[in-house]
Amino acid sequence: MTQTMSPPGGALPVAAPHGTKAAFFILTFGTFVVGTGEFGIMGMLPEFAVSLGLSPSDAGHAITAYALGVVVGAPLITILGARLSRRELLLILFLMFGLSNILSVVMPTPGLVEIARFITGLPHGALMGISALVGASMVERARRGWAVGRILSGIAISTLLGAPFSTFAADHFGWRVAYLIIAALGFVTFAGIWRYIPADTPNRANSPLREVRALANTQLLLTLLTAAIGFGGMFAIYTYLTSVLQNVTHVPEWRIMIYMVVCGAGMLIGANAGAWLTDRNLDLAALVALAGSAAVMLVFPMVLHNEAGLMLDVLLVPAFVNALGPALQTRLMDFAGDAQTLAASLNHSAFNVANALGASMGSFLLANRFGYGSLGVGGAMLSAGGLAVYLVALGVLRSRGMTEVRGPID
């Protein structure tokens, strides 16, 4: 059965060929697999560094390379695929994801591995953004926040299950085996998309220029800037969490995985709480997420030597930060106009600007001997910066006499 997808917020939700539950499952599984590919390296960074003869800070460049791939790939792939259907794009991108992870495995030197990680990051933003749009198209407008949160919860589950498993696999079999498994799961997702996602009619009249022109929207750009700054604090902390636990808190090796699981649980809680609040008050969801994340990051340097306190903070930081995701993704749907796919993809491009920004800030702070506690202070500054940008966006909106989000305003 072939269905034509309506835009997010359309009156009639799209029916999937084998049921909405199966479609949502495979989309969530897809974001789980991609999220595992992104976050997995953070847990296996020590083994990754030793394997390639790198210091932990130099090994972090592979994380930055992946994030930059997302930044470049999200707009590039979406623009080049403007005339393809969303289902066609998902199939192409998951195939590319699987193959590029295999490329990461076979590269023999650190420089070539970084190039491979950059290539692997290229399909990431479009995969996440299009998956969210497809999910939103299958529910009524009032449940878009729930749909987006459900799809993006795969990222949180990847930190709860995928990343710890990757750490385990890397410790026992090497990081290359871990990425072979991730590649295989990418191909499984490809098969699931083929079977369970409704076929939509491609817009052959669309053009890359039309998508780009639709981005000339102040609210859309400010929302993307909020993401690029506001998410960064989590990565400043999460990238070096294993090193903190080993070098400062001095927890036994077996307990490190528990902290990773707690961090993943925080992301999952945040995704669901943020989705629930987004469907009720989108702006409040964003403001609570940004202000709350800044507050709990300031606590981070105070609890580095306290296992219970650190574990609570490791839960709360990703919970508040990840609650921001559904709000920003839904807000982009409201303001993107004809550039729905590009805007949704750029949200994850902005997310990975934050990834690169946070990881680079953390590397800078540690390289200049500010200490691990400075990661929390630096992270709080990024969350506060994101909050300031969002308040500017609301101020611009109110200055134009608009108190509710209804659609493109530029």
C-alpha positions, 0 to 999 in steps of 0.5 A: 500500500502506497501512502502520500505523507502529509507535512508535519502538522497536517490534518490527516496522519499517514497510515504505515503499510504494516502498522504505526507501531512497527514504523515507529519501532524501526525509526526509533531503532534507527536513531538508536543505531546511529546514536550508538555510532556517535556516542559509542566512541566516547565510552571506548575512547581509552581503548581507541587511544591506546590502539592507535597510539594516541593521547586521550585529547588527541583521540578526541579529534575523531569525535570532532571529525564525526561531528563536523561530518554531520555539520557538513552532511546535513545540509549538503545531503538534504539539498542534493536529495531535494527531489527524492522522497523521504523514504528513498532518502532514508534507504540511501542514508542507512546504506551509506551509514553501514558502509562508512562504518565499515570504512572506519574499521579498515582504516589503518592510521589515526589520520585515515580513521579521522577521515572515515569518521568524518564520512560516517558523520555525513548522513547522520543529520539527515537520518535523524531529521527525516526520521523525526519528520516521518514520525510526526507525519503519522500522528495528529498535530497535537501529538507531534512532540510525543512523536518526535520524542519517541523517535529521538528517544532512540538516541537516549537508548543508545547511551543507555544500552548501545554505548555501554555495550560498545564500551564492553565490546571495545574492551574485550574485542577491540573498537573495530569489532564494536563498529562492525556490529554497528555497521551490521545494525545499520543494514538491519535498519535499512531492511526495516525501512524498506518494509515498514515505512510508508512510501511517499510521493517525491516532490520532483518539482522541488529544487535545492534553491527553493529549500535554501531560500526557505531558510531565510527565517529569523526564528528558524535561524535563532532556533538552530543557534540555540541548539548549536550552543545550548547542547554543547555543555553536555558534550564537554562533560560526557566526552571526558566522563570516563577520564573523570571517573578514572582519574578524579573519582577513582571508581573501580573499572566495573563501575564506570559502565554503571555511570554510563548507564545512568547517563543514558537513563537521564537522556531517556528521561529527558527525551520523554519529559521534554516531549510531554512538556513540548505538547503542552507548552513548547517555550516552557519546555525549552526554557526549563531545559536550558536553565536546568542544565546550566544549574546542574552543570554548575554542581558538577565540580562540587561532586567530583569526589563524591560518588553518589553526588556525581552519579545524581549529577550524571543523571540530571545533566543529560536529562535537562539537556535532552529535554531540549530536543523535542522542543527545538525539533517541533519549533523548527517544524512550525517555522520551516515552511517549505524547507521542512526536511532541510530544517529538521536535518540542520537541527542535528547539524546544529546538535553536532556543532554543539558536540564539536564545540563542547568536546573542543572546549573540554579539550582546551580546558584540560590541555590548559590545566584548568582541571576536570571541574572546569568542564561543568563551569564551561558547560554551564556557560554554553547552556546559559548562552543557548538560553540567551539566544532562545530569549532573543528569539522569543523577544523578536517574536513578541515584537512582531505581535506574535505570542504563539507559533503558527507557521513561517513568519518571514 
